[in-house]
Amino acid sequence: AQKVTQAQTEISVVEKEDVTLDCVYETRDTTYYLFWYKQPPSGELVFLIRRNSFDEQNEISGRYSWNFQKSTSSFNFTITASQVVDSAVYFCALSDSTGGSQGNLIFGKGTKLSVKP
Amino acid sequence: DVKVTQSSRYLVKRTGEKVFLECVQDMDHENMFWYRQDPGLGLRLIYFSYDVKMKEKGDIPEGYSVSREKKERFSLILESASTNQTSMYLCASSLEGGIETQYFGPGTRLLVL
């Protein structure tokens, strides 16, 4: 069965620190997609990234970077030089063929990141 | 630009009332989804729809129904609201086929008294 585990429930850092949010997934499929979403206090989930299982290249977007390692079934998210505006709940999600053609998502329980000035 | 809107940000209802939560997307997406989000439980899928007038149960459909009469609109209905349906409700949409990114609305915080 598919499963996404975000072991860190809450993380608190001081501004300008680097922080890594962990995501471990389980799936039997060889083709699957992984996602990260950000949920600021306003409540809306904001899409950050989608990666497919055949692309293990790390990705960098500004202060954000993602490390995908199939060998450990992990898709970790790092924020470099964190800022107060990064404070949010971050969700990792998995979609594979068992979700049907609609691509249903399995979400982790989220990691609440607090960045203090 | 991607846009999913929900009819209310906050809603207060009484036990036993019929509640309608509306979601509209302007991206011509085929798929639409309703989730509820609760502390410690994360996001759970209630219902989804892959076409007009089509619907499929998600993980927790009990106590809910849905309606999709037009492609852009997906309604979640609580036939008789109960206090355990107090939650944050999130709507999402995505393109058909394959595994496409879901885009979310701002959410509706529902309180059932």
HADDOCK unambig.tbl for C-alpha pairs under 7 A between the chains (distance, minus, plus):
assign (segid A and resid 43 and name CA) (segid B and resid 106 and name CA) 5.89 0.50 0.50
assign (segid A and resid 43 and name CA) (segid B and resid 107 and name CA) 6.23 0.50 0.50
assign (segid A and resid 44 and name CA) (segid B and resid 104 and name CA) 6.59 0.50 0.50
assign (segid A and resid 44 and name CA) (segid B and resid 105 and name CA) 5.99 0.50 0.50
assign (segid A and resid 44 and name CA) (segid B and resid 106 and name CA) 4.09 0.50 0.50
assign (segid A and resid 44 and name CA) (segid B and resid 107 and name CA) 6.07 0.50 0.50
assign (segid A and resid 45 and name CA) (segid B and resid 104 and name CA) 5.72 0.50 0.50
assign (segid A and resid 47 and name CA) (segid B and resid 103 and name CA) 6.82 0.50 0.50
assign (segid A and resid 95 and name CA) (segid B and resid 99 and name CA) 6.90 0.50 0.50
assign (segid A and resid 101 and name CA) (segid B and resid 97 and name CA) 5.58 0.50 0.50
assign (segid A and resid 101 and name CA) (segid B and resid 98 and name CA) 5.52 0.50 0.50
assign (segid A and resid 101 and name CA) (segid B and resid 99 and name CA) 6.82 0.50 0.50
assign (segid A and resid 102 and name CA) (segid B and resid 31 and name CA) 6.65 0.50 0.50
assign (segid A and resid 102 and name CA) (segid B and resid 50 and name CA) 6.69 0.50 0.50
assign (segid A and resid 102 and name CA) (segid B and resid 96 and name CA) 6.47 0.50 0.50
assign (segid A and resid 102 and name CA) (segid B and resid 97 and name CA) 6.47 0.50 0.50
assign (segid A and resid 102 and name CA) (segid B and resid 98 and name CA) 6.93 0.50 0.50
assign (segid A and resid 102 and name CA) (segid B and resid 99 and name CA) 6.63 0.50 0.50
assign (segid A and resid 103 and name CA) (segid B and resid 98 and name CA) 6.54 0.50 0.50
assign (segid A and resid 103 and name CA) (segid B and resid 99 and name CA) 4.47 0.50 0.50
assign (segid A and resid 103 and name CA) (segid B and resid 100 and name CA) 6.49 0.50 0.50
assign (segid A and resid 107 and name CA) (segid B and resid 43 and name CA) 6.36 0.50 0.50
assign (segid A and resid 108 and name CA) (segid B and resid 42 and name CA) 6.71 0.50 0.50
assign (segid A and resid 109 and name CA) (segid B and resid 40 and name CA) 6.65 0.50 0.50
assign (segid A and resid 109 and name CA) (segid B and resid 41 and name CA) 6.21 0.50 0.50
assign (segid A and resid 109 and name CA) (segid B and resid 42 and name CA) 4.40 0.50 0.50
assign (segid A and resid 110 and name CA) (segid B and resid 42 and name CA) 6.72 0.50 0.50
